[in-house]
Amino acid sequence: MSVPVYERIVHLLEAEGVNTLFGIPDPGFIHMAMVAEQRGWNVVAPHHEQAGGFMADAWSRMTGKPGVCFGTQGPGISNLAAAMIVAAKENSPTIFFGGQRSRTAYQRARRGRIQFIDQVANFKSSMKYTAIVEEPDQVDEIVREAIRQVTSGKPGPVYIELPLSVIHETYNWPPITPPEKYRLVHQAASAPMVDKAVELIRAAKNPVLLVGQGMFTSRSHKIVGELAQLMDCPILQTSGCGMTIEGMEDRTFAYGFSPAGRAAASESDLCIAIGTELGEPTHMGIGRHWEQNDANRNWIYIERDSMAMGVNRPIDVPLVGDLRDIVPQLNDAIRATPRSASPEFESWKVMQKEFKAKLLSEVPTGGSPVHPARFIVEATKNIPENAIYAADGGSVTIFGWTYSQFQPRDLVWNQNTGHLGTGLPYAIGAAIATEGKRPVVLVTGDSSFMFHIAELETAARKNLPIVTIVGCDYAWGLEVGCWKKQVGPDSPETEAHWGKGVRFDQIAKGFGAEGVYVEREEDIGPAVERAIASGKPTV
C-alpha cells in the first residue's frame, strides 16, 4: 500500500477503533483531516487547540479508546500545553500529534526562527512517551509504541511530532498489524492471587468496593455492578467517580461526603479498590475514615501499574492487570456462592436515604438571588437518566457534589487537576463520542464558562444536544471568601463586578445556540427540561 504518512497514521488509528480527530486543520494536518473525513470519521475543529485536547480527553473517557488531537507547530502546540498537562494528571490515554517545521530547522545555529520551539524538550517530562518521526519507515513503529504506552500500565498521554519534511512523504507500507500482534490487549491476574482474593471476600463481614474513575474510562460499569451485586456490598464513590451504575443507586455512597459513605469505610473489614489511585482524595486508604478498624481491614487492589502497589498503604492482595479482565475473574469465582448483605449494610442504605432527604429539606428557598444550593437542586431535578453529566467551576462543583438531584451514570470532569474551563469542551467530546444520541448537561459557573465560551459555536455547528446551565454569581466564587478573610470587604477584582450585565443567553444566540435567561428558582427546572427536550445546544 503506497500512501502518504498522514494517511498511514489514519489507517493505524482506525485499526484500534479510533474514528474521531480533534484539531484545527492547519496546512500541516489538513490532509490528514480530509482523509479521516473521507473514511467516515468525525473531524472536529475547535476554536482553541486547548479545547480540542479536552474534547479528545472526554471522547476517550466515553469510548475506552485513545483520544487523538493535533496542533500546528509553535503556537498550536503551545496552546495544547494545558490540555496535555491535564491529560497527564488525569491519567487520560490521549495521543497528541504536533506539527513541526522541516527537520533541517532543528540543526541550525541561526537565531530568530519563526514558529519554532523545541516542543519535545518542553513536553517530555509530562508525557508517557515522546517521539519524532524523522523518516517514513518509522511511522508504524512510533505510532504503535504510542498506542502501547497509552493502553499499558498507568494510563497517560503521549506526544508524536510530525515535521513537514515527513508528513507528506509516500512510502510502500506493509499490511496493518492488528493490536493483539504488537501489544498486550488482555491482562488478567494470576490464579493464586485471585484465589487469595476470593478467600478474603468469603471471610469478610462488611466488604466495600472503592470505585474510581478507571471504571468509567474503561467502560466497565456493568462488570463492577455485577461484582457489587454478587458481594451484596456498598460501592464507595471517589470524588473522581461521582457516578452510579444502573440498578446500583441505593448502594452507592460518596466516600467522605455522606454519613453512609463514612460509616461504610470506617466499619469495613475488606476494601476492594478498583480503578483508583489511593491518593489524597481518599486519604491514602489510611487516614480519616479508614483509621477506625484499620488493623482488621484487608485490602485488595486492582491496578495495572505494579509500581503503585504498597506505596501509599500496604496491600494484602495485589491484583496486577486490567480491571476489565480481573473483575470478571472475581465474578466467575464467586458467582456460585454469592454473599448476603450484612445488617450494617442495610442500615447504611437507610442512613443514606435519610441523609439525602434531610439535605433537601434544609436547602434555602425563595431567596433573591437564588441560593447556590437551591440552584443546584432545581438545575438537576429534571435531568433524564440517560444524560451525560459534565461539571465545571469551583464553588458550583462543590455545591453540586452535595445537592445534585441527578445521579449520573457518566460524568466528565477533572478531579485531580482542578483545571477550570474543561466543562464545555468535555461536553462536546462526550456528545461526539455518543454521536449526539444522548443529551449532555453541563452545570458550570460563569467564571469557568468564560474560559472556552467560543466552543458554543462548535456545539452549534455540530448540532450537539448540550444543555449548559450557568450559575452566575459574577465573581471568582471560591476566591471571594479568601480575599474577604485576608484583606477585608474591598476586593474589586475577586468580587468581579466585571460580570454584572454579562448575558450568556444572548451570547449563546450570537453563536447560533439557544439562550434562556432565568432569575426565579421555580423557572430553572422547567427551562432545563424544555432545553433537553429540544435536542438543541442551549445555554
N, C-alpha and C positions, 0 to 999 in steps of 0.2 A: 504494500500500500504506500504510494508516494503522495504525501500531503505535507503542507507546511506545519511547522512546530505548533502554532496556535491551534490548528485543527486536531493534531495528535493529542494535545492536552485535553481537549473536549472528549475525545474517544476514551482516554484513560479514566477520566472522572465518571463518564457515563457507565463504564464497567462496574463502578462502585455504587451505582444507583443514584448518583448526583444528577439533578436535572434543572438546577437553578443557579444563576450567576448574578452577583450584585456588584455594581461599579459604574463609574462614569466612563463611557466608552471613548477614550481619547484616541488619537491616531495609532498608538501602540496596541490597544486592545480592541479596537472597533471590529477587526476581522474575526477575532475570537467570539465576540458578542454576536456577530452576524451568523457565524456558523452554528452557534448554540441555538439561536432563534430558528434557523432553518431546520434544525433537528428536533424542534418542538419544545425546547427548553423555555423556562421563564427567565427572561433577562430584565433586571430591574435597575434602572438608573436613578440613584438618589440625587439630592441636591448638594450633599456633602459626603465626602468619602467616609468620614467617621460614622455617619448614619448608615451607610452601606455596610460597614463592618458589623454594626449592631444588628442589622437586618439578617446578615448571614449567620450570626450567632443564634438568633431566635429561630431561624429556619432549621438550623441544626438541632436545637432542643426539641423542636416539634416533629422531627423526622428520624432522629437517631443516626443521621449520616453527617459526614463532614460538611460544614458550610463553606462556601467559596466566595471570595471577594477580591477585587483587584483595584489598583490605583496607579496612576501615572507617576513617572519619576519625579523626584523633588517634592513639589507641593502636594501632589496626590498622596504620596506615601507619608508625608509629614502629617497630613490631615487624618490618615488612618491610625496614627500612633496611639491615640487614646483607646480606640476600639481594640487594638492589638494588646494593649496593657490590660484592659478589662477582660478580654478573652483568656489571657494568661492567668489572671487572678481567679476568674470564674471556672477555670478548667474546661474551657469550651474548645472542642475539636474543630477549629476553623483554619482553613488554608488561605493565606494571604499571598496573592501574586503581585509583585511590584515591577513596574516598568523601570527601565534604566537606559541611559544613553549607550551608544555602542561601546564595547569593551575597551576600545582604544582610549576612551575618555578617562579610564582609571589610571593608566600608566602615563601620566603627564606631570611634569613639574610646573606647568603653567598655572597661573592664578586666575581667578575670576571666571571659572567655568559656569555657564548658565544652567539652571535647573539640574544641578548635580550635587549630591551629597553621598557620603559613604553609608548607604542605607543598611547594609548587612552589619556594619560595626555598631550602628545605632540600635538595632533590634535583636542582636544575637543573644544578649543576656536575658531577654524576656520570652524568647521563643523556644519551643522544644527542639526545633531544628531549623537551620537556615542553610540556603544553598543558592548558588548562581549557576544557571545553565549557560555554560560557555560554548558548548558545541551541541549540535542537534542530537548526536548519538547519546547524550547524557540525559535526555528528556525522560525516557521511561524509567531509568534508574532513580532519578531525583524525585519525580512525581510519586513513584511507588514508595520510596523511602518516606516522603512526606505523609502519605496516607498511612503507612505502617506506624509512624510516630503518633499521629493523632488518634489512631484506633487502638494503640497498645499502651499498657501501663497506665499511669496517671494521665488523663486526657489533657490536652492543651493545644495551643495554636502553633503553626509553622509558617515560615516565610520563604518564598521562592522568588528569585529575581530573574527577570527575562529581559536581557539587553536587546535593543533594537537590531543589533547586528545578528541576532539569533532567531528572534520570534517569527520572522517571515521566511526563514530557511526551509527548504524542502528536503526530505530525506526518505529513503526507501525503508519503511518500518517493518518489523516482524509482526506476526499476529499478536493481538492483545492477550496478555496473560490474565486469567481470571484471578480474583482475590485470593482464593484458597491455595493458589500455587506459589504465592510470594509473601504471604503474611499469615499470621495466626488469626483465624476467623472465629474459633471457639476456644474457650479456656475454662474448663471445669476444674473443680477442686479434687484433690486426691481422695480416694476412697477411705483411707484410715481417718483423715480429718473430718470427712462427712459423718462417718460412724461416731466419732467422738462428739460432734455437734449434736447428733440425734440423741445420744445418751444424756447430754445436758438438757435438751428440750424435754425429754420424757421425765426427767427428775425435777424440773422446775415447777414451783407452785405459782409464781407470779411473773411470767416472762413478758417482755415488751419488745416490740420492734422499733428501732430508732431509724427512721427513714429520711434520707436526704435527697438532694437534687439529682443525684445519679440515677434514681429510679425513673424520674421524669425524662431526663435527657437520653436514657437508653430505651425509653418507651416500654417500661416493664411493669406498668400499673397492674395488669391482670395477674401476673405470677406472684407479685408481692401480696396482692389481695388474697390470693389463694392460700399463701403461707399464713397470713393473719387469721384466716378462717379456720384452717386446719389446727392452728395452735390456740385458737379462740382467745386472743390476747389483744391488748391495745396497740395502736400504731401511734408512736410519738412523732410529730412533725418537727423537723428542724426549721429554723427560720428561712432556710433556703428552699424548703419544700412545703410551702403553705398551701397544700392542695390535698384533696381526698381521692380515694379510689371508689368507683361506683359500687354501691352496696355496703361500703365500709364507713359511712359518715358517722354513725353513732359510736364507733370505737376509735375515732381519730381525735387525738388531743394535741394541742400545741405545747411542745416542750417549753416549760418556763413561763408561758403566757396564760395558762389556765390552771386552776387548782387541781383538776383531774390529771393533767399532764405532770404536774409537780409531784402529786401523790404517787402516780404510777411509776415515775422514775425512782423516787425515794424508796418505795416498798418493793421494787422488783428484785428478784433473785437471779435473773438472767436477762441480759440485753443482747439482742442481735442487731448490730449496726450494719445498715445496708445503704450503699451509695452516698456515704457522707464522710467528710473529714471529722475526726473527733477534735474539733478546734474550739476556739473561744466561744462561739455562739452556743455550744453545748457543754461549756465549762470543762473541756478536755476529757469528758467522761469521768472526771474525778471530783471536781468541786461542786459547790452549791447543792443542787437537788440530787446528786449522786452520793454525797458524803454519807448519808444515813445508809446503813446496811452494805457499805462498800466491801467490807471484809467477807461478806457472804454472797456477793454477787459475782456471777460468772459472765464473761464477755465472749461472744462470737463475732468476729469482724470479717465481713465480706469486702474485699478490697483488691483491685487489680495491681496496685503497686506494693510489692513485697517490702519495699523500704519504709513503708508507712506503719508496718506492724510493730506494736510495742513502743512507739516513740512517745506518744502523749500519755499512754497508760498501758499497763500490762494487759495482754490479750490471752485468754485461755485456749481458744480455738481459732487460729488464723486460717481463713478460707481464701486463699490467693487465687484470683481469677476473675472472670466476668460474671457479674450478678445475673446476667441473662442465662447463664449456664448453671450457676451454682444454686440459685433459688429453686429451679425445677428439681435439682438433685435432692434438696431437703424436702420438697413437696412429695416427691416419689417415695422417699424413705419413711415418711410419717403418715402417708395417706391411709394406710390400712388401720392405723391406731391413732386417730386424731385426739387431741386433748379436749377437755371440758373447761368451761370458764370457771375461774375462781370466784368466790363470794366478793372478794375485794374488787375484781374487775367489774362485776355487776354494780357495785356501789359507786365506782368511778363514773360509770355511764350516767347514773342518776345525778352525781355531782356535776358533771359537765352540762347536763340539761338545765339544772337549776342555776348554774353559773351564767349560762347564756341568757336565760330568762331574766335574771336579776340585772345583768348588764343593760339589757334592752330597756328595762323599766326605769333605769336611772339616767337614761340619756336625756339631756335637756331638750325641751320642745318649745315652740312658739317664740323664739327669740329673733331679733333682727339686729345684726346679721345672723344667719343660721349658725348654730354651734357646730364645730367641725365633726363632733361625734354624730350629731343628727344628720349632717351632710352625708357621712359615710353610710349610715343606716338607710337613708332614703335613696341614695345613689345605687345601692347594691341589692335592694329587696326585690326588684323585678327582673333580674338577670336570668335568662334561661339556663337550664342545666348544661346544654352543650356548648356554652360560650367559653372562649379562652379569655383569661383574665390577665391584664397587664398592669403593673404597678410602677409608679414613678413618684419622685418627690421625697421630701424629708418628713415633715410632720404629718402630711396627708397619708403617707405609707404607714407611719406608726399608729395613727388612729385607725387605719384600715385593718391592721393586724387584729385589733381588739374588737372593733364594732361592725365589721363586714357581715352582712346577712347572706352573702353568697359563698358557697364552698366550691371553689373551682377544682376541676379535675386536671386542668392545665394552667399553670401560672408562669408568666415570663417576667422576670425582674432580676437585677443583680444584687445579690446579698452580700458577697464578700468584699466588693469594691466600694459600694455605696455611691456609685457614679450617677449623677443626675443627667437627665436628658435622654436616657435609653428608652423611655416608655413608648413614644410613637414609632421609632424605628423597630423596636422589638415587636410591637403590634403589627406592623407591616410585614415583617419577616414571618410571623406566625400565621397571618392571613394568607400570605403567598404559599406557605407550606401546606395549608389545608385547601388551597385552590378556591378560597373565598366561600367555602361551603359551611363554615362555622362563624358565627359572629365573634368579634373580638371587642372586649370592653376594656378601655384604659381609664383608670382613675388616677389623676395626677394633680399636682399643684400648679399654680400659674407660673412660678419661677422656673420649675423644671420643664414645663411645657414650652417655654420660650427658647430653650436650647436648640431644638430641631423643629421649630414650628413650620419651616419651609417644606417639610416632608408631608404636610397636609396635601400639597399638590400631587405628590407621589401616590398617596392614598386615593385621591380623586381620579387621577389618571388611570390607575389600575382598577377603579371602581370597587374598592375593598370595603366589606361590611364592618368598618371600625367605628365604634362609638367612643369618643373621648369626652370624659366628664372632668371638667377643670374646676377645682375648688379655688376660688380667688380670695386670698387674704391680703393681697397687694404688699407682700413682704417676703423676705427670706425667713420663712416661718420658724425654722429651728434656731436661726441666729438671733432673732429679735430678743428672746428671753436672755440669752447670754450677754448681749450688749446692755440690756437694761440692768442686769445684775451687776455688771462690771463698771459701766460708765454712766448709768443713770438714764432718765427717760428720753433725753435728746440724742437720738441716733438716726438721723435722717436717711442715711443710705440703707440701713438694715430695716427701718420701718418701711422703706420703699414706697414713698408717695409717688414714685415713678409710675406705679401701676393703676392709679386711680383713674379710670377713664379708658383703660385698655379693654376693648370689646372683642373677645375671642370669637364670638358668634359671627361678628361682621368680618373678621379676618378670615374665618373659615369659608364664608361665602365668596370672598375675593379669590380664594384658592380653588374654587369650584366644588367645595363640600357644602353640606348643610350646616346651619348655625341656629342655635336656640339659646335665648337669654332667660335665666331663671333667678328669681330673687326670693321666692317663698318656699319653705320646706315642703309644703304639700304639693308643689308643682314639679319637684325633682323626679320622683318615681315615675309619674305618667310621661314626662318628657323622655326619660331614658327608655321606657317601654316602647313609645312611638318610634324613637330613633332606631332601636334594634329591629323592630318590625319592618321598617322601611328598607333595610338592607343597604342603605347608602352611608358613605362616610359622613359622620355628623359630629359636630362639637356642641 
